[in-house]
Amino acid sequence: MTALPEELRKLLPMLSSDNAGEADNARRAIDRILKKHKLDWHDLTAAALGSTTPTWTDVKPTPRKPWWQVMADEVIDSEMKLTDKEESFITDMTEWRNEPSEKQQAWLKKLRDRAEFYL
């Protein structure tokens, strides 16, 4: 079995927490990590069960991203707490194809500035 990244090994036990908020935060963090690696829960399960997929070290680098997607990724990587609305916005920005509006740019930059304290 390919070893799971350390960040996932720390979060997986938190899914069984009696504290619903802690378990939900762990699930969200795992979702972000999987997305960062272009994987999903099926891939994680396969790795945990000893399947040959995924090969965590063989994840192909993504092509150059627009600045707003890079910023959104940095916010996600910071693991700072986000409201549901902020998390939805940041997730949308990671896949946004056109340049964001001025309002979206301002919000994204504000979140990125906040995230700097967590990086």
Summary of the structure (lengths in Angstrom):
residues: 119
radius of gyration: 15.5
end to end distance: 30.4
largest distance: 46.9
contacts: 288
relative contact order: 0.12
helix: 65%
strand: 0%
